Amino acid sequence: MMTRSLESIRDELLVLRCQSGEQKALEELIARWQPRLWRHARRLTGRREAAWDVLQETLLAIVRSLHRLDDPALFRTWAYRIATHKSADWMRKQQRDRKLAEAVANNGNPRSLGIQQQREFESTHEPNDDVKRLHNAMGELSGDRQTILVMHYLDGMGIAEIAVALDIPAGTVKSRLYHARQQLKELLERTDS
């Protein structure tokens, strides 16, 4: 039997209140989820400014279609999935824009562009050495691996929930999570020596 946290029950009640038209409940739900969805979009896009754009699109989609969410218990997974799709839309648009700019710059000779995303880590306080080591090691992981680790360990999402949110099979989540842990462990061990 799955136990639900007080936070998830609170979200379910907020969703139900939103679906019955309570504006205050919608404001509270958005306030609760805005930071989490922004961080998720930032991890996926690799850019602060982009995360704000993606967050806006995500929140609009949530507000527009919240009335169609049949099971309020699925809100977290549903919200992450929307943010994942909006991030992918943003990245596709950026790639198209870059290719077009490259084609124009090369007199109509388009060539494939590699997308390099810089990872920044924000902190509101001075991190200790272990936190710095972890942040540095996480910065060396690919975006997919960072996302899987953060969703599982920081956001507390299970394999099935991550699979739905990222729209990938559960086996792929397990594999990526395993490889991300292994690579992170190796990176941390390398900094120990």
N, C-alpha and C positions, 0 to 999 in steps of 0.2 A: 504494500500500500504506500502510495506516495504522500509525503507530508508537505503541506504548503506553508510557506513562511507568512508571517504577518504582513510583510511588504507585498507579497503577491495577492493576498486576500484584499488588502487595501486598494491595489490597482484594479482588481476585479470589481470592487464596489464602485470605484470612480468611473470605470467604463460603463457600468450599468446606469449610474446617475447621468453620465454624459449622453447615453443613448435615450434617456428619458427627457433630455433637453436642458439639463442644469448647466448653465454657463460657468458657475463657480467651480463645478467639478471638472469641467474641461480645462479651465485655467490651472487648476491644481495638478491635473494629469500632465499637462504640457510642462509645467514647472518641474515636476518630478523627473520627467523623461528627457527633457532638453539636454542636460549635461551628458547623460549616457549616450544619447544618439549622436551628439556632436563628437564625442570621443571616438565612437565607432566610425563615423564618417571620416574623421581625421586619420584614423589608422588606415582606412581603405584608400583614401585619396592621397595621403601623405602631405597634405597642405592645409594650413589653418584657414585661409580664406575660402578655399574650396569647401571645407567642412561646414562653414556657415551657410554657403549657398545650398549645399546638399541638405543641411538641417532644415532650412526654410521649405524646400521642396518636400521633404519627408513629413514635416508637421502639417503642411497643407494637405498632403495625401491622407494623413491620419484623420484630420478633421473632416475631410470630405467623405471618407468611407467608413468611419468608426461605426456608423449605424448598421453597416452590413456585417460587422464582426459577430458571428453567431455565438462563439464561446469566449466570454471575457477572460477566462483563464489562459487563453492563448495570446493575450495582448502583447506580452514581452516579445515572444517569437515573431509575431506579426509585425510589430514596430521595427525590430531589427531587420527583418526581411525587406521591408519598405526602404529603410535606410541603405541596405546593401544594394538594392536595385537602383536607387537614386544615385548612389556613388558610382556604380557601373555606368549609368547614363552619362554622368558628368565626365568620367574618364574617356568614354567613347567620343564625346563631343570635343574634348581637349585634343585627342589624338587626330580627329578629323581636321580640326582647326590648324594643328601643327603641320599636318601633311599638306594642307592647302597652302599655308604660308611658305613651306619649303618648296612646293611646286612653283609658286609665283616667284620666289627668290631665285630659283634655278631655271627661269625662263620656261616653265611648263614641264620640267623633267622631275617628276616626283620620285622620291626615294624613301625607303622605309626609315622611320625615325625611331630611335630607342627612347623610351620614356624613363628618365632618371628621376626618382622621387627622393627628396631629402627628408630624412626623418628627424624631427625635432622632439625633444622631450621637455615638457613644461614642468616646472615645479613651483609651488608656492612657498617652499621653505628650502633651506640648505640641506640637501640629502647627505646621509652618512656614506662612508666608503662602500659598504655593501650595496646600498641602493644605487650609487654611481656605477659600480661594476655591473649590476643587473641591467641598468638602463643602457650602458654601453654595449653589453652583450645582446640585448634585445634589438638595439639599433643595427646590429650586423645581420639579423635574421631578415628573410624576405617578408614582404607585406603579408602574404598568406599565413606564414607561420606566426608572425606577431599577432595577427587577428585571432587565430585559433587559440593561442595561449591566453590572450586577454579575455576573450569571450568565456573561456572555460574557467580560468582561475580568478579573474577580477570581477567579471560579470556573473559568475556562478551558474553558467549555462551548461546543461548536460549535452551529451553527444547528439541525441535526437533533436534537441532544440536548436543546436548549432547547425545541424544538417538542414533543417527547415529554413532557418534564417539566412543561410548562405546559398540555399538551393543546390546542395550537393548531397551525394549519398552518405549515409552514416559511416560506412566503411572508409570513405575518403576522409571524413573528419577524424576517425580513429587513427588512420595512417599519418595524416598531417600532424596530428597532436603528438603522436609517438616521435616522429622525425623532428618536430620542433623542440621537444623536450631533450632529445639526444643532442641536437646541435647546440642548444642553450647550455647544456651540461658541459659539452666540450669547450665551448667558448669561456665559460666560467672557470673550468679547470686550467685552461691556458693562461688566464690572468692570475691564477694562484701561484704559478711557477715563476 
